[in-house]
Amino acid sequence: MKKFLAGIVAASFFVVGCGEEKIVATKPPLVKVQKISSVNAAQEEKYSGVVRGRYETNLSFQVGGKIISREVQTGSRVRAGEILMTLDPKDIAEQNRSYEAQVASTLAQLKLAKANLDRYAELFKAEAVAAVVLDQCKTQFEAAQAAYDAAVAQARQSQNALDYTTLTANADGVISNVAAEVGQVVAAGQNVLTLVQTNDLEVACNIPENKISSVQIGQSVTIDFWATGEVVTGTVREISPAADSASRTFAVKISIPDAANVQLGMTANVSVCENFSGAIILPLSAIYQTGEAAQVWLVDGGKVSLKKIEVTAFDENNVQIRGLKAGDVVVTAGIQKLREGLEVRTGD
């Protein structure tokens, strides 16, 4: 009997051992992710530009005359107040002397009129002359005073004209163009030199009309210079209000900080983010829609959680959103298998 029971127990252990299944730990689901960064936070367009001076002045004389000297040439660096060109001052100097002689003449007339007025004023007090005679002396004095003032004004104007025969630099910069030579007779206001101020450079580029909506004044853009390899951040300063009639592009001017080795006329590549307002581009497969709320799954510490976002635009394959920050890791494929707090693998 004991042998029989022992056999049953042994058999039962054998049956139980055969019925057990080996437990295998399941791995977290594998998902595809995209990390939000400054690179993928916006789509970039690149445009070719050229370095220019923000302030470019066409210099000219304020009087006409014959150029007798030129102290600079194209490419010359100049300081504010430095003499650039001079005109022959002989004719204007003679005219100035004529006006100075008129000043002297009218001053003599003014002194005589003042002496007569003082004399007749004393006679009038002594009742030696009539009031009408004193009034005539006052009128002569006032006329002499007016003539003297006019002569002084003309003399000052003539002196200014004499000073204008010397053309000086209005600021520090470089001469980018010479439009007149020694011996040439120029008119007042005729462009003779072009001065570019080098203390404030900018990059000028042209942006197509279908892309201009992505650019706004004050927007930051990335600029790299082909010649030096230097990369700087510029700021959009000016946007033309109308497109060029031939190229259908808008002229855009971008202020740049002081950059080493950057020279006027250098080629620059301008990178413009289309969604400057902070929107982010994701594939449509990343959006988890619950009712009217759009959400995405974020991975943090190996676990997923939902995050509400704002959809601003979309097309057949991508969606433009707001509400995420640089460094967020977004699940872009496999979102149907996810639940709050689930551990996942990203394949990193």
Secondary structure as GFF3:
##gff-version 3
##sequence-region A 1 348
A	DSSP	alpha_helix	2	19	.	.	.	ID=ss1
A	DSSP	beta_strand	32	35	.	.	.	ID=ss2
A	DSSP	beta_strand	44	53	.	.	.	ID=ss3
A	DSSP	beta_strand	56	60	.	.	.	ID=ss4
A	DSSP	beta_strand	65	70	.	.	.	ID=ss5
A	DSSP	beta_strand	77	78	.	.	.	ID=ss6
A	DSSP	beta_strand	83	87	.	.	.	ID=ss7
A	DSSP	alpha_helix	90	125	.	.	.	ID=ss8
A	DSSP	alpha_helix	131	163	.	.	.	ID=ss9
A	DSSP	beta_strand	166	168	.	.	.	ID=ss10
A	DSSP	beta_strand	173	178	.	.	.	ID=ss11
A	DSSP	beta_strand	185	186	.	.	.	ID=ss12
A	DSSP	beta_strand	191	196	.	.	.	ID=ss13
A	DSSP	beta_strand	201	208	.	.	.	ID=ss14
A	DSSP	three_ten_helix	212	214	.	.	.	ID=ss15
A	DSSP	beta_strand	220	225	.	.	.	ID=ss16
A	DSSP	beta_strand	231	239	.	.	.	ID=ss17
A	DSSP	beta_strand	249	255	.	.	.	ID=ss18
A	DSSP	beta_strand	267	273	.	.	.	ID=ss19
A	DSSP	beta_strand	280	283	.	.	.	ID=ss20
A	DSSP	three_ten_helix	284	286	.	.	.	ID=ss21
A	DSSP	beta_strand	288	290	.	.	.	ID=ss22
A	DSSP	beta_strand	293	300	.	.	.	ID=ss23
A	DSSP	beta_strand	303	308	.	.	.	ID=ss24
A	DSSP	beta_strand	310	314	.	.	.	ID=ss25
A	DSSP	beta_strand	318	322	.	.	.	ID=ss26
A	DSSP	beta_strand	329	333	.	.	.	ID=ss27
A	DSSP	three_ten_helix	335	337	.	.	.	ID=ss28
###
